[in-house]
Amino acid sequence: MPSDNEPEKPKPIEHKQRFKIDLAKLSSWMDQHSISSKCPFCESTSWTVPQNDSIVGNAFPWGDGWGDMFMTGMPVISMVCNKCYFVRTMALDRGLREIVAGDIENDPQQ
């Protein structure tokens, strides 16, 4: 059990466990790491994560440099600026995934 000064560590996520991106957790993580939430084009701070209710994130596809694409890719969180529609992506590595995961199975909105 963590002490009063230590934040609770996120629970590890099973490989194929379904979850959604918790926008409040993502925003809090960005604030803690001094990551600006301003859009680099229009400076809006209003973002949407497309299909946040039903998917974990997106993926940049892997390719071989000759045009052949593969079915897997680098996991990313895609955010769309609500003002100018700029698409911002952040790598969804295992550490960040465990921090921003919201439980889709027990979500009262589902």
DOLUM-444941 format. One record per residue (C-alpha): residue number from 1; residue in one letter; x, y, z. Coordinates in pm, 1 decimal, always signed. Example, Ala and Ser with C-alpha at 12.3 -4.5 7.8 and 13.67 -1.06 7.14 Angstrom:
DOLUM-444941
node torvo:1; kedo:A; X:+1230.0; Y:-450.0; Z:+780.0
node torvo:2; kedo:S; X:+1367.0; Y:-106.0; Z:+714.0
END
This chain:
DOLUM-444941
node torvo:1; kedo:M; X:+0.0; Y:+0.0; Z:+0.0
node torvo:2; kedo:P; X:+151.5; Y:+338.9; Z:-97.6
node torvo:3; kedo:S; X:+229.0; Y:+598.9; Z:+165.7
node torvo:4; kedo:D; X:+38.1; Y:+928.1; Z:+181.3
node torvo:5; kedo:N; X:+310.9; Y:+1097.8; Z:-25.5
node torvo:6; kedo:E; X:+339.0; Y:+833.9; Z:-297.4
node torvo:7; kedo:P; X:+82.9; Y:+817.0; Z:-578.7
node torvo:8; kedo:E; X:-83.2; Y:+480.5; Z:-624.4
node torvo:9; kedo:K; X:+73.7; Y:+282.2; Z:-907.9
node torvo:10; kedo:P; X:-160.1; Y:+197.4; Z:-1196.4
node torvo:11; kedo:K; X:-283.4; Y:-160.7; Z:-1218.3
node torvo:12; kedo:P; X:-116.5; Y:-347.0; Z:-1507.9
node torvo:13; kedo:I; X:-344.3; Y:-410.4; Z:-1805.0
node torvo:14; kedo:E; X:-380.1; Y:-755.7; Z:-1951.9
node torvo:15; kedo:H; X:-257.7; Y:-776.5; Z:-2312.1
node torvo:16; kedo:K; X:-601.7; Y:-797.8; Z:-2474.2
node torvo:17; kedo:Q; X:-812.4; Y:-640.4; Z:-2200.2
node torvo:18; kedo:R; X:-1051.3; Y:-382.3; Z:-2345.5
node torvo:19; kedo:F; X:-1027.7; Y:-31.3; Z:-2207.9
node torvo:20; kedo:K; X:-1091.9; Y:+323.3; Z:-2321.7
node torvo:21; kedo:I; X:-879.1; Y:+635.5; Z:-2294.9
node torvo:22; kedo:D; X:-975.6; Y:+826.6; Z:-1979.0
node torvo:23; kedo:L; X:-949.2; Y:+1191.2; Z:-2089.8
node torvo:24; kedo:A; X:-931.0; Y:+1322.1; Z:-1732.3
node torvo:25; kedo:K; X:-635.8; Y:+1090.6; Z:-1658.3
node torvo:26; kedo:L; X:-464.5; Y:+1191.7; Z:-1984.1
node torvo:27; kedo:S; X:-509.7; Y:+1562.2; Z:-1903.6
node torvo:28; kedo:S; X:-377.9; Y:+1512.8; Z:-1550.5
node torvo:29; kedo:W; X:-73.2; Y:+1321.4; Z:-1680.5
node torvo:30; kedo:M; X:+0.4; Y:+1598.6; Z:-1932.4
node torvo:31; kedo:D; X:-25.0; Y:+1864.1; Z:-1657.9
node torvo:32; kedo:Q; X:+206.6; Y:+1665.6; Z:-1426.0
node torvo:33; kedo:H; X:+467.5; Y:+1644.0; Z:-1702.9
node torvo:34; kedo:S; X:+433.0; Y:+2011.8; Z:-1809.9
node torvo:35; kedo:I; X:+306.2; Y:+1911.0; Z:-2155.1
node torvo:36; kedo:S; X:+111.9; Y:+2191.0; Z:-2316.4
node torvo:37; kedo:S; X:-245.4; Y:+2119.1; Z:-2412.5
node torvo:38; kedo:K; X:-244.1; Y:+2409.3; Z:-2660.8
node torvo:39; kedo:C; X:-287.3; Y:+2329.3; Z:-3028.2
node torvo:40; kedo:P; X:+36.2; Y:+2426.2; Z:-3210.0
node torvo:41; kedo:F; X:-165.1; Y:+2586.8; Z:-3492.8
node torvo:42; kedo:C; X:-452.9; Y:+2779.0; Z:-3332.1
node torvo:43; kedo:E; X:-365.8; Y:+2759.5; Z:-2957.6
node torvo:44; kedo:S; X:-705.1; Y:+2613.7; Z:-2867.0
node torvo:45; kedo:T; X:-706.5; Y:+2379.1; Z:-2567.9
node torvo:46; kedo:S; X:-1020.3; Y:+2190.1; Z:-2669.3
node torvo:47; kedo:W; X:-950.6; Y:+1835.9; Z:-2797.3
node torvo:48; kedo:T; X:-1152.4; Y:+1527.9; Z:-2889.5
node torvo:49; kedo:V; X:-1030.5; Y:+1168.1; Z:-2891.2
node torvo:50; kedo:P; X:-1220.5; Y:+1005.4; Z:-3181.2
node torvo:51; kedo:Q; X:-1421.6; Y:+696.7; Z:-3088.9
node torvo:52; kedo:N; X:-1292.4; Y:+711.9; Z:-2731.5
node torvo:53; kedo:D; X:-1587.8; Y:+500.7; Z:-2614.9
node torvo:54; kedo:S; X:-1506.4; Y:+200.0; Z:-2827.0
node torvo:55; kedo:I; X:-1134.6; Y:+186.5; Z:-2905.0
node torvo:56; kedo:V; X:-808.9; Y:+202.2; Z:-2714.6
node torvo:57; kedo:G; X:-634.3; Y:+430.1; Z:-2960.7
node torvo:58; kedo:N; X:-498.9; Y:+410.3; Z:-3310.3
node torvo:59; kedo:A; X:-181.1; Y:+283.6; Z:-3472.4
node torvo:60; kedo:F; X:+62.3; Y:+416.4; Z:-3727.7
node torvo:61; kedo:P; X:+105.1; Y:+126.3; Z:-3970.3
node torvo:62; kedo:W; X:+444.2; Y:-31.5; Z:-4019.9
node torvo:63; kedo:G; X:+577.5; Y:-47.8; Z:-4373.9
node torvo:64; kedo:D; X:+882.5; Y:-183.9; Z:-4552.2
node torvo:65; kedo:G; X:+974.5; Y:+132.6; Z:-4744.0
node torvo:66; kedo:W; X:+849.6; Y:-13.7; Z:-5072.4
node torvo:67; kedo:G; X:+480.6; Y:+45.6; Z:-5012.3
node torvo:68; kedo:D; X:+389.7; Y:-283.7; Z:-4848.0
node torvo:69; kedo:M; X:+205.1; Y:-220.5; Z:-4521.8
node torvo:70; kedo:F; X:+167.8; Y:-457.8; Z:-4229.8
node torvo:71; kedo:M; X:-140.2; Y:-520.9; Z:-4013.4
node torvo:72; kedo:T; X:+26.1; Y:-397.9; Z:-3693.1
node torvo:73; kedo:G; X:+171.8; Y:-62.9; Z:-3606.1
node torvo:74; kedo:M; X:+292.4; Y:+171.5; Z:-3335.0
node torvo:75; kedo:P; X:+7.3; Y:+238.6; Z:-3087.5
node torvo:76; kedo:V; X:-84.2; Y:+606.9; Z:-3054.9
node torvo:77; kedo:I; X:-349.6; Y:+827.8; Z:-2899.0
node torvo:78; kedo:S; X:-493.8; Y:+1057.2; Z:-3165.2
node torvo:79; kedo:M; X:-648.8; Y:+1384.3; Z:-3052.4
node torvo:80; kedo:V; X:-832.4; Y:+1623.5; Z:-3285.1
node torvo:81; kedo:C; X:-839.5; Y:+1999.3; Z:-3216.7
node torvo:82; kedo:N; X:-1203.0; Y:+2110.0; Z:-3193.2
node torvo:83; kedo:K; X:-1121.6; Y:+2447.8; Z:-3352.4
node torvo:84; kedo:C; X:-886.3; Y:+2385.4; Z:-3648.8
node torvo:85; kedo:Y; X:-899.2; Y:+1999.7; Z:-3669.9
node torvo:86; kedo:F; X:-522.6; Y:+1955.1; Z:-3634.4
node torvo:87; kedo:V; X:-449.3; Y:+1592.1; Z:-3538.6
node torvo:88; kedo:R; X:-207.3; Y:+1546.2; Z:-3250.1
node torvo:89; kedo:T; X:-66.9; Y:+1203.0; Z:-3173.3
node torvo:90; kedo:M; X:+116.6; Y:+1065.5; Z:-2872.8
node torvo:91; kedo:A; X:+282.0; Y:+724.5; Z:-2847.7
node torvo:92; kedo:L; X:+69.8; Y:+490.5; Z:-2638.6
node torvo:93; kedo:D; X:+347.5; Y:+287.0; Z:-2484.1
node torvo:94; kedo:R; X:+281.1; Y:+43.4; Z:-2202.3
node torvo:95; kedo:G; X:+354.2; Y:+296.7; Z:-1925.1
node torvo:96; kedo:L; X:+120.2; Y:+564.0; Z:-2060.3
node torvo:97; kedo:R; X:-143.0; Y:+305.6; Z:-2151.5
node torvo:98; kedo:E; X:-163.1; Y:+191.7; Z:-1789.5
node torvo:99; kedo:I; X:-189.4; Y:+551.1; Z:-1665.9
node torvo:100; kedo:V; X:-467.8; Y:+671.3; Z:-1900.1
node torvo:101; kedo:A; X:-673.6; Y:+351.5; Z:-1912.5
node torvo:102; kedo:G; X:-1038.1; Y:+375.0; Z:-1817.7
node torvo:103; kedo:D; X:-1225.8; Y:+49.3; Z:-1767.3
node torvo:104; kedo:I; X:-1463.4; Y:+3.9; Z:-2060.7
node torvo:105; kedo:E; X:-1613.5; Y:-310.7; Z:-1906.7
node torvo:106; kedo:N; X:-1739.5; Y:-127.3; Z:-1594.6
node torvo:107; kedo:D; X:-1811.3; Y:+213.2; Z:-1750.1
node torvo:108; kedo:P; X:-2160.8; Y:+330.5; Z:-1648.3
node torvo:109; kedo:Q; X:-2194.3; Y:+509.7; Z:-1985.1
node torvo:110; kedo:Q; X:-2164.7; Y:+181.9; Z:-2179.0
END
